[in-house]
Amino acid sequence: VQLQASGGGLVQPGGSLRLSCAASGGMFAIVAMGWYRQAPGKERELAAIMSTAGTTNYADSVKGRFTISIDNAKNTVYLQMDSLKPEDTGLYLCSVVTVRNINWGQGTLVTVSS
């Protein structure tokens, strides 16, 4: 399984970014796709996750600002991030949960700074 994440970069506070992560290769049936993030010196935390049935879960710190979506036909998960804050800075890793395992992408770096 290969997960290719993209869309990170440098953005000013209040700005927006859209992350995407495409899953390819042989894999078991996908049940959920999501994004985790890890800030410098901190533990990895869930940002948002969505089941293929449409159920979503967001970290309290991103509710109302981030929106996760999945294109099931393309095995691709997106994270629209609006009203970004400096504390959103970190490495964003995509995750694909299948009926048998959890797969991780290499991550894309998001830096929110003026």
BAFI-492027 format. One record per residue (C-alpha): x, y, z; residue in one letter. Coordinates in Angstrom, 1 decimal. Layout:
% residues N
SITE      X      Y      Z rest
SITE      X      Y      Z    A
...
This chain:
% residues 114
SITE      X      Y      Z rest
SITE    0.0    0.0    0.0    V
SITE    1.3    3.4   -0.9    Q
SITE   -0.1    6.7    0.5    L
SITE    0.9    9.8   -1.3    Q
SITE    0.2   13.0    0.6    A
SITE    0.5   16.5   -0.7    S
SITE   -0.7   20.1   -0.2    G
SITE    1.3   21.2    2.8    G
SITE    3.3   24.4    2.8    G
SITE    3.8   27.8    4.5    L
SITE    0.7   29.9    5.1    V
SITE    0.0   33.0    7.1    Q
SITE   -2.4   32.9   10.1    P
SITE   -5.9   33.0    8.9    G
SITE   -5.1   31.3    5.6    G
SITE   -6.2   28.0    4.1    S
SITE   -4.6   24.9    2.8    L
SITE   -6.0   21.7    1.3    R
SITE   -4.3   18.5    1.9    L
SITE   -4.8   15.3   -0.2    S
SITE   -3.7   11.8    0.2    C
SITE   -4.2    9.1   -2.4    A
SITE   -4.0    5.4   -1.5    A
SITE   -2.8    2.9   -4.1    S
SITE   -1.6   -0.7   -4.3    G
SITE   -3.1   -3.8   -3.0    G
SITE   -5.0   -3.4    0.2    M
SITE   -7.8   -4.8    2.2    F
SITE  -11.2   -3.0    2.2    A
SITE  -11.0    0.5    3.5    I
SITE  -13.2    1.4    6.4    V
SITE  -11.8    4.9    7.3    A
SITE   -9.3    7.5    6.2    M
SITE   -8.0   10.3    8.2    G
SITE   -5.3   12.8    9.1    W
SITE   -3.1   12.9   12.2    Y
SITE   -0.6   15.6   13.0    R
SITE    2.5   15.9   15.1    Q
SITE    3.9   19.3   16.2    A
SITE    7.5   19.7   17.1    P
SITE    8.2   18.2   20.5    G
SITE    4.6   16.9   20.9    K
SITE    2.9   13.6   20.5    E
SITE    1.0   12.6   17.4    R
SITE   -2.7   13.5   17.6    E
SITE   -5.8   12.9   15.6    L
SITE   -6.9   15.9   13.5    A
SITE   -9.8   14.3   11.6    A
SITE  -11.0   11.0   10.5    I
SITE  -13.9    9.9    8.3    M
SITE  -15.4    6.4    7.7    S
SITE  -16.3    5.3    4.3    T
SITE  -19.9    5.4    5.5    A
SITE  -19.6    9.1    6.1    G
SITE  -19.1    9.3    9.9    T
SITE  -16.6   12.0   10.9    T
SITE  -14.6   12.8   14.1    N
SITE  -12.6   15.9   14.6    Y
SITE  -10.2   17.1   17.3    A
SITE  -11.9   19.8   19.4    D
SITE   -9.1   22.2   18.4    S
SITE  -10.0   22.0   14.7    V
SITE  -13.8   21.8   14.8    K
SITE  -15.4   24.4   12.6    G
SITE  -12.2   25.1   10.8    R
SITE  -11.2   21.8    9.2    F
SITE  -13.3   19.7    6.9    T
SITE  -12.4   16.1    5.9    I
SITE  -13.8   14.4    2.8    S
SITE  -13.2   11.2    0.9    I
SITE  -13.5   10.3   -2.7    D
SITE  -14.2    6.6   -2.4    N
SITE  -13.7    6.0   -6.2    A
SITE  -10.2    7.4   -6.0    K
SITE   -9.3    6.1   -2.6    N
SITE   -8.3    9.7   -1.7    T
SITE   -8.9   11.7    1.5    V
SITE   -8.8   15.5    1.6    Y
SITE   -8.5   17.9    4.5    L
SITE   -9.6   21.4    3.9    Q
SITE   -8.0   23.6    6.5    M
SITE   -9.3   27.2    7.0    D
SITE   -8.6   29.9    9.5    S
SITE   -5.3   28.3   10.2    L
SITE   -3.5   29.2   13.4    K
SITE    0.2   29.0   14.4    P
SITE   -0.6   26.0   16.6    E
SITE   -1.8   24.1   13.6    D
SITE    1.9   23.9   12.5    T
SITE    3.2   20.3   12.2    G
SITE    3.7   17.2   10.1    L
SITE    0.3   16.0    8.8    Y
SITE    0.2   12.3    8.2    L
SITE   -2.6   10.5    6.4    C
SITE   -3.9    7.2    7.6    S
SITE   -5.9    4.5    5.9    V
SITE   -7.7    2.0    8.1    V
SITE   -8.7   -1.3    6.5    T
SITE  -10.5   -4.3    7.8    V
SITE   -7.1   -5.8    8.6    R
SITE   -4.6   -3.0    9.3    N
SITE   -3.7    0.6    9.5    I
SITE   -1.5    2.2    6.8    N
SITE    0.5    5.4    7.2    W
SITE    1.7    7.9    4.6    G
SITE    5.0    9.9    4.8    Q
SITE    3.3   13.1    5.8    G
SITE    3.2   16.6    4.5    T
SITE    4.5   19.6    6.5    L
SITE    2.2   22.5    7.4    V
SITE    3.7   25.7    8.7    T
SITE    1.5   28.6    9.8    V
SITE    3.5   31.7   10.4    S
SITE    3.6   35.4    9.6    S
